[in-house]
Amino acid sequence: MKIGLICPYSIAKGGGVKEIIFALQAELSRRGHDVYVITPQPKDFEVDPNEKIIFVGTATDFNSPTHTTIQVSAGINEKIDQILAEHQFDILHFHEPWIPMISAQILSRSDSVNVATFHAKLPESMMTRTIIKVVTPYTKSVLKYIDTFTAPSEAAAEYVCSLTDQPVALIPNGIDLARYKAPARRSDGKKTKTIFYVGRLEQRKGVKHLLHAFRQLSQMSPDTSLIIAGDGPDRAKLEALAAELGLQNVEFIGFVTEKEKIHYLRTADLYCSPALYGESFGIVLLEAMACGLVTVAGDNPGYASVMKGLGAISLVNPQHHAEFARRLNLLLHENDLRKLWRDWAADEIGQYSYAHIVDQYEEIYKNALKEHGGKKKPTE
């Protein structure tokens, strides 16, 4: 099959959706498919032509309730027509098609079979409800061009399910299990313990509550340290809060590379991601699981879709600081429970390998081609 993967985000920056798209490209290409990534052109950013990336329009940053996203400049329909005529894609796979404007511009001109994946879980807030009122008419306008809908979880599917009666297939996100591996041995008998967080430093990620819980944990386990990796708009406020709470064993280390992140996941004693809302899945939880790193996570719908069965013991309401601290202490020090958790994670993680995820997407593509192979653009 000839497949185009549409990425609305800037490939010059990090992000889970971008990583998923390029992982899909790599695995689908390994299986013999001809796969291109179609994305807006970031400023001052070039790639090797052999990477099979097609740039359309230009990228412009703007802030959303959940992350920084990009939009595409208008007036590029002639370029889109040229690309679609040249490549004759069997499948166009649109990731986050509700993000303006690249998906709408391509969808409205596509004669390919169009598959869409809705990744995001929009947070429940007044600002988000206001934005939904603005975005929903735009999103509805593109749904008529989509043949097959997918999402990584029920939380991610919630928004699109409110707009269409079409079925939404659930295909979870994946990770590279060759990259994320548990160390040969972890020592649970150390006196000093380390908790690791990595992510954006913004309100919805709940790091403020982690600091409050860590103050209480420090009274129960004074030899525990907390490493906070990442950056964001709340970093200065969080550093000030740590000082105000008198926390001695907290270190803000800023941005870390992928290699550094894996190092911490393999050497820390506990991973904590106390996100309050806005999570559609939990890729970083999968990364911790693959590394055998016991985890405590915010009890939000996206994370709950990953932490199932015994893994549900990881879930806690971060705003209940006393219970949050007790759960951190429990999963830091109860070694029998830590072993059970690791055994659960080792059994669970295989289903999230990219090979398994791409099996499911290949099936979606084949079924969509069989059902919609003769499709044409709907009449305007």
C-alpha positions in Angstrom: 0.0 0.0 0.0 1.0 3.6 -0.5 0.3 5.5 2.7 0.4 9.1 3.7 0.6 9.9 7.4 -0.6 13.5 8.1 1.1 15.1 11.1 -0.4 18.6 12.1 2.3 19.3 14.6 5.8 20.7 14.1 8.2 17.9 13.5 11.0 20.2 14.8 9.6 19.8 18.3 9.0 16.8 20.5 5.6 15.3 21.2 3.9 11.9 21.6 1.8 12.1 18.4 4.9 13.0 16.3 6.8 10.0 17.8 3.9 7.7 17.0 3.6 8.8 13.4 7.3 8.3 12.7 7.2 4.9 14.5 4.3 3.9 12.3 6.2 5.0 9.3 9.2 3.0 10.2 7.3 -0.2 11.0 5.0 0.0 8.0 8.0 0.7 5.7 9.8 -2.3 7.2 6.8 -4.4 6.1 7.2 -3.2 2.5 4.6 -0.4 2.4 5.5 2.9 0.7 5.0 5.5 3.5 5.3 9.3 3.6 4.8 11.8 6.4 2.9 14.9 5.3 3.4 17.9 7.6 3.8 21.7 7.6 7.2 23.1 7.1 8.9 24.4 10.3 11.0 27.5 10.0 14.7 26.9 9.4 14.3 23.1 9.4 15.4 20.7 6.7 15.4 16.9 6.4 17.2 14.4 4.2 15.0 13.8 1.1 15.4 10.1 1.8 13.3 10.5 4.9 10.1 10.6 2.8 8.7 13.7 4.4 6.5 16.0 2.3 6.2 19.6 3.6 2.9 21.4 2.9 2.5 25.1 4.0 4.2 26.5 7.0 4.0 25.9 10.7 2.9 28.5 13.2 3.0 28.0 17.0 0.0 28.7 19.1 -1.1 27.6 22.6 -3.9 25.2 23.2 -5.4 24.0 26.6 -3.2 20.9 26.5 -0.1 21.7 24.5 1.5 23.9 21.9 0.3 23.0 18.5 0.6 24.4 15.0 -1.5 25.5 12.2 -0.9 25.7 8.4 -1.0 28.7 6.2 -3.8 28.9 3.7 -3.6 29.2 0.0 -1.8 25.9 -0.6 -4.5 24.0 -2.5 -2.6 23.9 -5.7 0.4 22.3 -3.9 -1.9 19.7 -2.3 -3.5 18.8 -5.6 0.0 18.4 -7.1 1.1 16.1 -4.2 -2.1 13.9 -4.3 -1.9 13.6 -8.1 1.7 12.6 -8.0 1.6 10.1 -5.2 -1.9 8.5 -5.7 -2.0 7.3 -2.1 -4.2 4.3 -1.2 -4.5 5.4 2.4 -4.3 8.9 3.9 -4.1 8.6 7.7 -4.9 11.8 9.5 -3.7 12.3 13.1 -5.7 14.9 15.1 -7.8 16.0 12.1 -9.5 18.6 14.3 -6.3 20.6 14.5 -6.5 23.5 11.9 -5.7 23.5 9.0 -3.7 20.9 7.2 -6.1 18.0 7.6 -9.1 19.9 6.4 -7.2 21.2 3.4 -6.1 17.7 2.3 -9.3 15.9 3.3 -11.5 18.1 1.1 -9.3 17.3 -1.9 -8.5 13.7 -1.3 -9.8 10.8 -3.4 -7.9 8.3 -1.2 -9.4 6.2 1.6 -9.2 8.5 4.6 -8.5 7.1 8.1 -8.4 9.4 11.1 -7.0 9.0 14.6 -8.2 11.3 17.4 -5.5 11.3 20.1 -6.3 14.1 22.4 -8.5 14.1 25.5 -9.7 17.6 26.0 -9.7 18.7 29.7 -13.0 19.5 31.4 -12.8 23.2 32.0 -14.7 26.3 31.2 -11.9 27.4 28.8 -12.0 24.1 27.0 -15.8 24.1 26.7 -15.6 27.6 25.2 -12.9 26.3 22.7 -15.0 23.3 21.9 -17.9 25.6 20.9 -15.5 27.2 18.4 -13.7 24.1 17.2 -16.8 21.8 16.9 -18.3 23.4 13.8 -14.8 23.1 12.1 -14.4 19.5 13.2 -17.9 18.6 12.0 -17.1 20.1 8.6 -14.2 17.6 8.1 -15.9 14.4 9.5 -17.9 13.8 6.2 -14.6 13.2 4.4 -13.4 10.5 6.9 -14.0 6.8 6.1 -12.7 5.2 9.2 -12.3 6.5 12.7 -9.8 5.4 15.4 -8.6 6.5 18.8 -6.1 5.1 21.4 -8.6 4.9 24.2 -12.2 5.6 25.2 -11.1 8.9 26.7 -9.6 10.0 23.4 -12.7 8.8 21.5 -15.1 10.7 23.7 -15.0 13.9 21.7 -15.4 12.4 18.2 -18.1 10.0 19.5 -20.1 13.1 20.5 -20.0 14.3 16.9 -20.6 11.1 14.8 -22.5 7.9 15.0 -19.8 6.1 13.1 -17.9 3.4 15.0 -14.5 4.4 16.5 -11.9 1.6 16.6 -9.7 1.6 19.7 -6.0 1.0 18.9 -3.7 1.9 21.7 -0.5 3.8 21.3 2.8 1.9 21.4 6.4 2.1 22.3 9.7 0.8 21.0 10.3 -2.2 23.3 13.9 -2.5 22.0 14.7 1.0 23.2 12.9 0.7 26.6 14.3 -2.3 28.5 14.4 -3.2 32.2 17.8 -3.4 33.7 19.0 -7.0 34.4 18.6 -6.4 38.1 17.0 -3.7 40.3 18.0 -3.4 44.0 14.9 -2.8 46.2 17.1 -2.9 49.3 18.6 0.5 49.0 18.2 2.8 52.0 18.0 5.9 49.7 15.2 6.1 47.2 14.7 8.2 44.1 11.4 9.3 42.5 11.5 10.5 38.9 9.1 12.8 37.0 9.4 13.9 33.4 7.0 16.1 31.5 5.8 19.6 30.9 5.6 21.8 34.0 2.1 23.1 33.7 -1.0 23.0 35.8 -2.7 20.0 34.4 0.3 17.8 35.0 -0.2 18.0 38.8 3.4 18.6 39.8 2.3 21.1 42.5 0.5 18.2 44.2 3.5 16.0 43.9 5.6 18.6 45.8 2.9 18.8 48.6 2.8 15.0 48.8 6.6 14.7 48.8 6.7 17.0 51.9 4.6 14.5 53.7 6.5 11.5 52.3 9.8 13.1 53.5 8.5 12.7 57.1 7.9 9.0 56.5 11.0 8.4 54.3 13.6 11.2 54.8 16.1 9.5 52.6 14.0 9.9 49.5 14.9 12.3 46.7 12.7 13.7 43.9 14.1 14.5 40.4 11.8 16.7 38.2 12.7 16.7 34.5 11.2 19.0 31.9 10.2 22.6 31.5 7.1 24.7 31.0 5.3 27.8 32.1 5.0 26.8 35.7 8.6 25.9 36.4 9.5 29.1 38.3 6.4 28.8 40.4 7.1 25.2 41.2 10.7 25.9 42.2 9.4 28.7 44.5 6.8 26.3 46.0 9.5 23.7 46.7 11.5 26.4 48.5 8.5 27.6 50.4 7.7 24.0 51.5 11.3 23.6 52.7 12.0 20.6 50.5 15.7 19.7 50.6 15.8 16.7 48.3 14.1 18.1 45.2 16.1 18.8 42.0 14.7 20.5 38.9 17.0 19.4 36.0 15.1 20.9 33.1 15.0 19.3 29.6 16.5 15.9 29.3 17.4 14.0 26.1 15.8 10.7 25.2 18.9 8.9 26.3 18.9 10.7 29.7 15.2 10.0 30.2 15.8 6.3 29.7 18.7 6.4 32.1 16.5 7.8 34.8 13.7 5.3 34.0 16.3 2.5 34.5 17.9 3.7 37.7 15.1 5.5 39.7 13.1 3.6 42.3 9.7 5.0 41.4 8.2 7.0 38.5 5.4 9.4 39.2 3.1 11.2 36.7 0.4 13.0 38.7 -1.5 14.4 35.8 -5.0 15.7 36.8 -6.7 15.7 33.4 -6.2 16.1 29.6 -4.5 12.7 29.2 -5.9 10.5 26.5 -3.5 7.6 27.1 -0.2 7.3 28.9 2.9 6.6 26.7 5.3 7.6 29.5 3.6 5.0 31.7 4.3 2.4 29.1 7.9 3.5 29.0 8.2 3.1 32.8 6.5 -0.3 32.7 8.9 -1.5 29.9 11.8 -0.4 32.1 10.4 -2.2 35.1 10.0 1.0 37.0 7.1 0.9 39.5 4.8 3.8 38.9 2.3 6.1 40.7 0.0 8.0 38.4 -2.9 10.4 38.5 -6.3 8.7 38.3 -7.5 10.2 35.1 -9.4 8.3 32.3 -6.4 8.2 29.9 -4.0 6.7 32.5 -6.7 4.3 33.7 -6.9 2.9 30.2 -3.3 1.7 30.7 -3.1 0.9 34.4 -5.6 -1.9 34.4 -5.9 -5.0 36.6 -3.2 -5.0 39.3 -1.8 -1.8 37.7 -4.8 0.1 39.1 -3.0 0.2 42.4 -0.8 2.9 40.8 -3.7 5.3 40.4 -4.3 8.0 43.0 -6.0 11.3 43.3 -3.0 13.7 43.4 -5.1 16.4 45.1 -5.5 14.2 48.2 -2.0 14.9 49.4 -2.0 12.5 52.4 -3.3 9.5 50.4 -0.9 10.5 47.6 2.0 10.4 50.0 0.9 7.1 51.5 0.7 5.5 48.0 4.2 6.8 47.1 5.5 5.3 50.4 3.8 2.0 49.9 5.1 1.5 46.3 8.6 2.6 47.3 9.1 0.3 50.2 6.8 -2.8 50.0 9.1 -5.0 48.1 6.6 -7.9 47.7 4.1 -5.5 46.1 6.8 -4.0 43.9 7.6 -7.5 42.6 3.9 -8.2 41.9 3.7 -4.9 40.1 6.8 -5.6 37.9 5.4 -9.1 37.1 2.1 -7.5 36.0 4.0 -4.9 33.9 6.1 -7.5 32.2 3.0 -9.5 31.2 1.1 -6.4 30.1 3.7 -4.5 28.1 4.0 -6.8 25.1 0.6 -5.8 23.7 2.0 -2.2 23.2 4.9 -3.1 20.9 4.8 -1.2 17.7 4.7 -4.5 15.8 1.4 -5.4 17.5 0.0 -1.9 17.0 0.9 -1.8 13.3 -0.8 -5.2 12.9 -4.0 -3.5 14.0 -3.6 -0.5 11.8 -2.8 -2.7 8.8 -6.1 -4.5 9.4 -7.9 -1.2 9.6 -6.3 -0.1 6.3 -7.2 -3.3 4.5 -10.8 -3.2 5.7 -11.2 0.4 4.8 -9.8 -0.2 1.3 -12.2 -3.1 0.9 -15.2 -1.1 2.0 -14.3 2.4 0.6 -11.9 1.6 -2.2 -14.1 3.2 -4.9 -14.9 6.3 -2.9 -14.9 9.8 -4.3 -15.1 13.2 -2.6 -18.6 14.0 -1.4 -20.6 16.5 -3.4 -20.2 20.0 -2.0 
